[in-house]
Amino acid sequence: MKTIRVIVHGATGKMGREVVAAVSKASDMSLVGAVCNRPRSGTLDLPGDLGSIPMSTDLSQVINDTHPDVVVDFTNSDACIQAANKTLFSKVHFVTGSTGLTENCLKLLHDSATENNVGVIVASNFAMGAVLLMDLAKRAAAFFDYVDIIESHHEEKLDAPSGTSLSLARTISENKLFKRNTSRTIALKGTTGGDFNGIGVHSLRQPGRLAHHEVIFGSSGETLTMRHDTLDRGCCMPGVILAIRKVQDTHGLLIGLDKIMEL
């Protein structure tokens, strides 16, 4: 079996460090390079006694020097698009968990991947439990007319609402427009949250949290609550490893881990 050569873009970030550790442990993968946003030493030490790999702020140079099969990105929307342009132009597959990508960004990824005949997988959440939450919520949506999503994250998260909550809202409302109560009096602006096709979306940012998503359906005389809690970033790594393996068989853009989990 061919060893998959991987570069991690955003290797010194919180998620990037987890990806570095996970790829280093995968028997069918070789971590060949790392990219960070600020100049550091020219190498990155790997976990355990696995040695070190080249690290640079210049993704194009690392790609040229290491000849990867896949670049994995965990940064932000702007850095992600810049990295994707360089990666796809080099005809290398691309996996990203960066959130905040707009519809225009997704179109750019689709067009570039198609043009260069490579694969791109974009997932707002690589935790398989979160993906299962989306699948279960989509099934439940047919039986309820009211729904709210409450997402809470750590205080350093820059975007709101989370990419996962938006993915949830899109999935749930794919074939349905929900009802939403309109309050006659709102004493505090923003109290009722955002609105996505009739779905109320509410964001919390507090210390002591990592990533939590709750979907609350309502109907006459009953409610149904579904919730997923991310307690450790390591829970996303099986999904990342799966995406690295599957993206090489992908041509164009795939959005969502559910596409490769075959739900």
N, C-alpha and C positions, 0 to 999 in steps of 0.2 A: 504494500500500500504506500502510495506517495505521501511524504510528509508535507503538510501545509505550512508554508512560510508566511509568518504574520508580523505586521508592524502595528504597534499601538500608538495612536495619535491622541495626545492628552494623557500620556503615561504616568505623569506625576500627580494627577488629580485623584480624588477619592475613588471614583469608579475606575479610572485608569490603572491605579495600583492593584485593584482587585482583578482586572483583566490580565495584567502582567503575570500575576500569581497563577491564575487559572490556566492560561495558555502554556505557561512554563511546565505545568503538571500534566498537560494533555499528551498522551503517548503518540498521537498522530500529528502533532504540531511542533513547529520550531519557531520561537520568538527571535526574529532576526534584527529588529530595530525598534527604536522608540523615539517619539517626538514630543517635545514640551514647548511651552510658549515663551519661556525666558531662558537666556543662556545659562547653562550649568556645565558640569564636567562633561566630557565627550563620551562617557559611558554610563550605563545604568546597571547596577548590580542586581542580579536575579536572586530570588529566594533560595535559601539553602546553600548548597555548594555547586550551583549551576553556572557559575561564572558571571560574565557581564556581556552586554550587547551595546552597539553604537547608539548614542542618543544625540539629537540635534534639534534645533529650531527650524531646520530646513527640510520639510517633508520630501520635496522633489529630489534632493540630494540623497536622502536615506533610501528612497525608492530605487534610484539609479545604482546605488552602492550594494543593495541587499537583494534586489529582484524578488519582491514578495508576491505571494498569491492573493493575499487579502490584507486590507488596511481596516483596522477597527478604530472607530472614533467615539470618544466620550468627551465632548467639549461644550460648546454652545452653538447656537444656530449660525452665527457669522463664521466662526472658525470651521464649523462643519462643512459649509458650502465651499469655502476656499480649499479645504482639504479634499473634498470630493472632486472638485474640478481638476486638481493635480493628479489625483489617484486614477480617475476614470480616463483622463487623457493618456495616462501611461498604460491603459488597458489592464488595470488591476481591479479586482472586486472590492466592494466597499460595504461595511456594516457599521451602522451608527445608532447610538442611543441618545444622541443629543436632542433636546426638546426645543420648542419654540419655532420649529420649521413651518413656514407659511405654505399655502397652496402653490404659490409661485415657486418657492424653493423645491417643493416636491416635483413640480413640472420640470424644473431644470435638471433635477436628478434623473427623472425618467428619460428625458430627451438625451442627456449625455450618456447614460448607461446603454440606451438603445443604439445610439450612434457608434459607440465604441465596442458594442457586442460583449458587454460584461454585466455582472449582476450587482444590484444594490438592495440591501435589506434595511429598512427603517423601522424601528420599534420604539414606541414611547415607553415601554416597560418590558424588561426581559425576564421578570419573575413569572414563572409559569402559573403560579396561583392567581396573579393579576390578570393574566390572559384568560384563564378559566372563568374568572369573575365576569369578564366582558362577554364570554360565550353564554354563561348562565343568565346574565342580565338581559341579553338580547332575546333569549327564549321567554323570559318572564314578561317582557315589555308588551307582548300581545294581549295580556290579560289585565293590564292596568292603564288608567288614563292620566294618572299623576305620578311624577317621579322627580326626586331631587338627588343631586350628587354632592357629597361633602368630602373634600380632600384636604388633608393636612400634611405639612412637611416641616422640616427644620427651618430655622429663621434665616439661613444663608441662601435658600433657594431664590433665584432671581426672577423667575417667570411665574405668572399666575393667570388663569388656573393652570394646573399641571398638564403636561402632554397626555398623561394617562386619563385624566378626567375628561379632556376633550375627545380622546379616542372613545371613551365610554359613551359620551353623549352622542357622538356620530353613529356609533354602532347601535345604540338603543333606539335612536330616532330614524334609522335608515328607512324604515317602511311605515313610519307613524309620526304624526304631529301630536304632542301631548297637550293637555289642558293645564292652565296655570291660574291660580287665584290672583286677582288684582286687588291689592289693599286700597281702601278708600283714602286712608291717611297713612303716610309714611313719615314718622317723626325724625328718623335718622336715615339719610340718603345711603343707599347701598346695602341696607339691612337684608333685603330679600335676595341678594346675590345676582349673578348674571343669568341670562336667558339664552338657551340654545334649543331651538325648535320646541319651546314650551317646557324644557327641562331646566330647573333651577340648579345653578352651579355655584358652590360656595367654597372659598379657600381660606385656610388657616395657616399661619406661619408662626411657629413657636419653638423655643428650645425644648429638648427632651423628646422630639419627634423625629422620625426618619421619613417614612412615606406611608400614608394610610388613605384608603379610598372606600367610601361607603355609599351604596346606592339604596335609596329608600323609595319603594313603590307604595302608593296609596290608593285605596278603593273604599267603597262604602262598607264600614264596619271592620276593616282590616288594613294592616300594613305588612309589607314584606321587606326585610332589611338584609342586604348582602354586603359583606365587608372583607377587605383584604388588608393585612398589615405586613409591611416590610420591616423586619426587625434587625436585619443585617444585610449589607450590600452583597454579601456572598451568595445570597439566594438568587441573584440574577445571573450568576456565572454559568449554570447549566444551559440557560437560554442563549447566552452569548456564544458558548462553545458550539451549540447546535446551529446557530446562525452562520458561524464561520464555516462549518462543514457544508451547509446547504447552499450558501451563496454561490459557490462555484458551479452549481448546476442551474443557476438562475440567470436569465437574460432579461434585462430591463429592471424595473422597480417593483419590489414587493413591500407593502406596508403592513406591518403587524406580525408578531410572532405566530399568531394563530394560523397564518398561511403555511408555515412549515411544520406546525404541530398537527396539521391535518384535522382540525376540529370541524 
